[in-house]
Amino acid sequence: MFKMTLSKGISLHAWFWKWHVIAGLISLPFMFLLAVTGTIYLFKDNVNENLYADTLFVKHSFERQHLSLSQQLQFAREASDKSIESVTIPQDREQATEVKIAGKGRAGNNLYIDPYTGEVTGIIQQQQTLMHTIRKLHGELLLGKTGTLVVELVASWFIVLIITGLYIWWPPKGSGIGGLFTVRTNRGRRLFWRDMHAVVGFWLSAFMLVILAGGMPWTEVFGDQLKWVQKQTNSGYPAHWRNSKGLESSSDQEGNQKVLDIDAIAEISQRFELSGEVTIALPQSPSGVYRVSNRAFLLEEQQVIHIDQYSGLVIKSLNWDEVGVLMDLRQVFMRLHQGEYGKVNWVVLLVVAVLFTLTTAAGLVSYALRKPEGSLGIPKVPARFRVDKLLFIGIITLGVTFPLFGISILLLFLSGLVKLSFKQVLGNL
């Protein structure tokens, strides 16, 4: 019979400890790699600004005036035979103007123009940069879709690792909370490393769950599942937030209307007082529209404006209030995951990554000291132990929320049944 209790008994503690060890063996080696690559990626702006300083920045007395955007765009067209997709306006006088030209996938190629002379300072192929490689290693282990699935499976098991670890380390009733702060230094090496792993891990758990929440939307199965939920609940981006598909510019029957240049579009967009980095996407056909968007520090300051390329009329404007709640939360956690909410966010991620590396190393040392020679050292569960109803519901919920975890649990269960049946057969021989 199922029971509705999770009181901290010996059998339940052993069950959680068993799955904590299993989750650790599955996830920690990979999570260590993700922590290292994630830490390196935190420095992407610093690395890019140093590696590509001559391309990204210009050096002048700044007494001269900027060339117009249309003049800069003309220089870009002369320098590249590929179609130009968008122009990002420099935010300060030392920045080169970024012009995105057609490339494979979302990581296109960026051509940079000196806004004072029109000279091309360089072209950066995003897929060939060091930071792009680090990001691919972090997100998919450089294995494409297969790697993405592995990372998702590992992240799912890491959530189990955190949950089981919190239960194991939570002080029993009446024992006080001293164990949440204390690392025993006089009880031998194994207990020292165990306490180091447990205490640091306990205080990192909330931060790690937030970081995981920010990374999961990029995964293959869970990410697609989240997109489906957003679509069904109308809680994602509104139509035309990310592209202008379905919107058209007006023209006369003979097609004699003159296309407005990018300077006119920039002037029209000024009345929306866009903050942060402003990008103007160009029409890609005679019926296409200009799309103006900004990437601001605060999500609520972001807008998207679609402008008729002939008349200059605003066909559609959108602000962040029209974005659904799930997409809003998703973007908040994704930005937290990448350290985009200022220096404090960046420093917290760096500290968490360093401490996570410490607690991972401590856990592995403790495990190695405890593990019997020639065995994986997975804790045994009492033969009479049965998963209670609340625990069963929790496992099912995790399995549905994170499908790859659910599939892996099912496979482990089936392999256990096969192993048990095999032993029974041998016993009857």
N, C-alpha and C positions, 0 to 999 in steps of 0.2 A: 504493500500500500504506500502511496505517496504521502509525505508529511509536509506541512507548510511551515517550515522553520529553517533558519540558517544559523542557529545558535552554535557557538564555537566549540564543538566537541572534538575528541581525538580522531575519530574516523573521518569526519569532514575535513579537519585540518590536514590529514594525510592525503585525502583526495585532492585538495587544492594544491598541496605541495607537489604531488605527482605531476599535475598538469602545469604547474609553474616551471618545473624542471624541463618537461617536454617542450613547452612554449619557448623557454630560454634556448634549448638546443636548436630549435628550428629558426628562431628569429635573431638571436644576439649577434652571430657572426655577420649577418647581412646588415643589421641595424648599426653595427659598428662602422661598416663601410658607408652607410647612408649618413651617419653623423659626421664622418670625416669629410665626405664630399659636400654635404650641406654646409659645413663650416667654411670650406674653401669658397663655395658659391656665395656666401655672405659678402665676400670681398670682390664680387664681380665688377662693381663700379670702379673700385680702386685699381683692379688689375687692368680692366679695359682702358681706363684713362691713362695708365702708364704705357701699356703696350701700343696703343693707337693714338697717342697724344698728338702727333703731327697731323693725323687725319681728323680727329674730333675737335681740335681747337686751332684758332688762328692767332697770330701775333702781329698786332699793328699798333700804331699810336692812338687809334680809335678817334682821330680827329675827323676822319672822312666819314661819310654817310653810307649806310647800307644800300646796296643795289635793291631794286624792287624785287619782290618775289617772282614776278613774271620774267624779269631779266635773269635771275638765278636759275629759274626753271628752263629757260632757253639754253643756258650754258650746259645744264644737265642733259638735255635732249641731244645736244651736239656731242656730248661725251659718251653716250650710251645708245646702242641700237635696240635696247629692250624698252618695253613700255614702262612708263612711270606711273606708279600707283598712288603715291601720296607725298606730301611735303610736311615736315615737322618744323615749326617756327622756332628759332633759337630763343632760349630764355635769358641769355645774357650776351654781352658784346663779344665775349671770347669764344663762343660756340660757333662751329660751322653749321650750316643748314643741312639737315638730314633729308635726303630724297630716297624714298624706297622704290627700287626698281624690281620688276618681275623676277621671281625665283621659284624654286621648288618648295612646296609646303608653306607653312606659316612663317618659317624663319627665312625670309627673303634676303636680298642683298641691298645694302645701304650705300648710296653714293653721297659724298659730302662736298659741299660747295662753300668756298670762302665768300661770305656775304658782302665783302667789300670789293673784291676783284673779280668774282665769278670763276676763279680758278678751282679746278677739282682737286681737293686735298687728298682724296683717296677713296677706295671702294672696300668695304668690309663685307666679306661673304660670311654670313652668320653661322652657317653650318660648319665652317672651318676654323672658328675661333676656339681658343682654349676653354672659355667659360661655357660655350655651347656643348663641348665634349664633357665637361664636368657635370653639366645639367643632365645630359643623356646618361652618364654613368650613375648619377643619383636617382634618376627616375626610371631607367629601364636597363641598367647594368650593361649598356652598349649591346643589348641583345634584341632590340626592337620590341615587338608585341610580346614575345615570350618573356623578355626581361621585365616588362611592365606587369605581367601576371605574377611573376615571382615576387616582385616588390610588393604587390598588393596582398599576396598570400602572407608574406613575412609581416607586413604592417598589421594585418588582421590578427595574427598570432601574437604580435607584440601587445595588442590591446588586451588579449587574454593574460599575457604575462603581467601586465600592470594590475589587472583586476585581482588575479590570484595572489600576487605579491602583496597587495594592500590587505587582503584578508589574512594571509599568513602572518604578517607583521603587526597587525592591529592587536593591541594588548588585550589579553583575556579580562573578563569582568573582575574587578577588584584588584587588578595588578598595577594600576596607575599608568601614567603615560610617559614615565621616564625613559622607557625603551625607544620612544620615538625620537629621542635626542642623544642617547648615550651610545658611544662606541667603546666596547670593553677592550682595554689594551693589556690586561693582565691575566687573560684566560686562554692564552695560546693563539697560534697563528690562525687556525681555522675560524675560531669565533671572532677574531679581530676582523678578518676579511669578510666574514658573513655579516657582521654588524655594519661594516663600512658600506657594503652593498645594499643592505636593507634600509639603513637610516637615510643615506643619500638618495636611494631610489624612491623611498617614501615621499620625501619632500620635492622630488622632481616629478612625481606622477602627474600632478595636475597640469604642469607645463607641457609634459610629453603628450598628454591627451589633446591639448589645444594644438600642438604642433602636428600631431597625427590628423586631427580634424581638418587642418589646412592642407594636408597633402593628399588625403583620400579622394577629393574631387578629380584629381588628375589620373586616377587609376582607370583601368579598362572596364572591369565588370561593375564595381560599385559606382564608378563615375557615370557609366551609361545608365545605371539604375537610378541615380540621382537626377540625371537629365530627364528621364522618363517621368519621374514623380513631379519635377518642375513643370513639365509640359502638361501633365494631367491636371495639376492643381493651378495652372496659370500663375506660377510663382517664380518664373525665371525672368529673362529679359523680355521686354515688350517687342513687338514686331518692329523691325528696322533699327534696332539698337546697334547691331553689329554690322549691318550692311544695308544697302539701298535697294535690294532686290524687290521689284514690284513697283518702285517709284519711278516716274518718268518726268522729263522736262518737256515743256511745251515748245512748239515751233510752228511757223506758218506753213501753209500747204506747200510752198515752193522751197522751203528750207533755207530762206535767205537771212534768217535772224543771225545776228553775230553772237558768238559765244563769249560770255564774260570771262575776263582773265582772272587769275588767282588773286590779284591785288584787290579787285572789286569784291571778291568773295570774302577775303580777309577783312575788308572794311565793313561789309554787311555783318559779319560774325562778331565784330567788336561790341555791338550793342547788347550782346548776351553776356558780356563781361566774364568770359571764360578764364578760369584760373588754372595754374599748372601748365603742363605741356600740351600745346594745341597742335593738332594734326589736321590737314586738309586733304581728303581723299579726292582724286580727280575723277571726272566722268570717264567711263571706259567705252562709251558708245555715243552716237548722236542723240539718243534719247535718255542717256544717263544723267545723274545729278551729282552735284558736289556734296560731299559729306564732311561736316566739320565736327570734330570731337575733341575732348580734353581729358587728360589724365591728371586728376587733382589729388592732393594729399588726403582730403576728406571725400569719401564716396558721394556724399550728398551734394557736392559741388560739381559733379560730373554731368555733362549734357551732350546731346547729339543733335545736330541741326542738318537737315537736308535742304539744299538750295537749288532752285531751277537754274541750269547753266545758261539760259538765254535771258530770262526776265529778272533774275535775282530775287524772285519771290521765295519766301520760306515755305517749302512744301509741307514739311513736318518738323516739329521740334519736340524733343523728349528730355525730361530731367530724371534725376535718380528717384524721385517719388513714385515714378511709374514702374520701377523695377520691383519684381516680386520679392517677398520676404525670404524665401529660400536662397535666391541668388544674392540678396543683400548679405545674409549670414555667410554664405559661401565665400563671397569676396572678402569679407572681414577676416575670416579665418585664413584664407589663402594669402592675404597681405601680411597677417601676423606670422605665418609660416615662412615668409621670405624676408621678414624684418623691415617692412616698408613703412611702419608707423613710427618713424623717427629714431633717434639715437638710442633711446631707452629700449625700444623693441629690439633693435640690432644687438645691443649689449646683452640683453637677457638671453637671446638665442645663442650668442657666443658662449656665455657662461653655462647655459644648460647643456650645450654640446660638449664642453670640456668636462663638466661634472658627470654627464652621461657616460662618457668614455671611462672616467674613473670608476663609476659604479659597475659598469660592464666588466672591466678588468677585475675588480674586486669579486664580483659574482663568479667569474670563471675560475679565479684562484681558489675561492672557497669550495667550488664544485670539485676541482681537481684534488684538493686535499681531503674531501669527504668521500669521493668516489672509490669504491673497491676496485682493486686491480683486475683488469680483464672484464669489466662490466660497465654499462652506461650509468649505473648508479641511480636509476629511476626509482623513487620511493614506492614501496608496496602499499596497496590499499587493503584493509581488512576484508576478508572473504564475504562477510555478512553485510558489508556496506551497500546501501542502495541510494541512488540519486533521488533526493526528495523533489517534490512537485515544483517548488520555487526555483530550485537549481535547474531542473529540467526545462522550465519555461525560459530561464535565462540563457541556456545553451541554444535553444531553438531560436530565440530572438537574435542572438549574435549570429547564428547560422544564416538566418534570413537577411539580416542587415548586411552582413559581409559574406556573400555567396561562396567565395573561394574557401573561406574558413569552414563554412557548413559542409562543403564537398569534402574537404580534407578530414573533418571529424567523421563523416560517414565512411570514408575509406579506412580510417583507423579502426572504426568500430567493426567493419566487415572483415578486416584483416585479423582482428582479435577473435572474431567468431571462427574464422578459418583455422587459426592457430589452435583454438580450444578444441574444435572438432578433430583436428589432426592428432592432438594429444589423446583424445578419447579413443580414436581408432587404434593408436599404438598401444594404449592401455588394455584393449580388448584382444590384442594378438597373443 
